[in-house]
Amino acid sequence: MSHVVLRQPADVRLMNATASVVFTLVFALLAAAAFMWILRNPAFAIERVVVEGQPEHSNAMALQTNVMPRLQGNLFTLNLEQTQQAFEEMPWVRNAIVKRIFPGTLQVELEEHVPAALWEENQNDSLMVNRQGEVFEANRGEVEHESLPRLSGPREHSAQVLAMYQRVQPLLESHHMHPHALFLNARGNWQAVLANNAVLELGAGQPDEVAWRLERFLQSLPAALEPLERTSQSLEYADLRHGNGYAIRLKGVVTGKSAAQPVRRPRR
C-alpha cells in the first residue's frame, strides 16, 4: 500500500512563513511597548523607602548618600538582590531584607552590627567585632568604644577570640581582675592584658584547658602573694605556660635577676 504526501504550494508556504515572522515581530513590539510603559508609568515609581528594624546608625542622610543613587529602575524593574547588596555595604548594616510593597513603597528591614569588642589589625582603627564574632568596619566614634575590650588574632578566628574572652572574663573578674584585651597569635598562644596593664601569658590549648589553667592560677595566686604582703593588683606579669607552675613578676618587688619568679602550681 503506497502513501501519497501532499505538499502545500510554494506560495502558500511562503505566506505562512511570512505570517509567522510578522506575528513574532508584532508580539515583540507589543512586549517592548508594554515594558516601556511599565518603565515610564508613574504608578510603578519608587515614592518612598520605609526602613524597619530600629537602626541606630543607619539614618536618613546615610541612606540618601549611600543607597538612593544606586537604585536603578522603578518598583517593578528594580533588582532586589543588587538593592539588598547596596544596603548591606553601608557601615553598621549586617543584614538587609528588601521587599516591594505596591504601590510605590520599598520596604527594607535592617539588622545592624552590635559591637562587642574592638578588633586590632594592621593599625586599622575602624574595625570592631559584633556579637556574632564577625569583624566589621565602622566609625568607632559612634559608640562608647573606650569601654569595649580589645581583641586581636587571625581574622578567620575572630569568633573564637570573642568566645575565649567571654570565657575568661568572668573568671578574672571574680578575682577583681578586669580584662582589657585578649590576643591570639599565629602559633595559637593566648595573651590577656588587664585594665592595670598586667600581662597574662595563658598559653595554648583548647578553651577548657586554657580556662582550667587560668582558674588554677587565680585560686593559688593569693597564697603566693601573701608572704610578700601583696595583692593581685601588684601583679605585673604572669606566665602560665609552665607545665607544673607559673612565673610572676610584681610591681615594686625587685629580685637579683629582676625576672619573673616561679611558683609551683598545686596538684589537681
Secondary structure, DSSP 4 states (H G I P E B T S, - for coil): ---------HHHHHHHHHHHHHHHHHHHHHHHHHHHHHHH-GGGS--EEEEES--SS--HHHHHHHTGGG--S-TTT--HHHHHHHHHTSTTEEEEEEEEETTTEEEEEEEE--EEEEE-STT-TTEEEETTS-EEE--GGGTTGGGSPEEES-GGGHHHHHHHHHHHHHHHHTTT--EEEEEE-TTS-EEEEETT--EEEEESS-HHHHHHHHHHHHHHHHHHHGGGT--GGGEEEEE--SSSEEEEEETT---SS--PEEEEPPP-
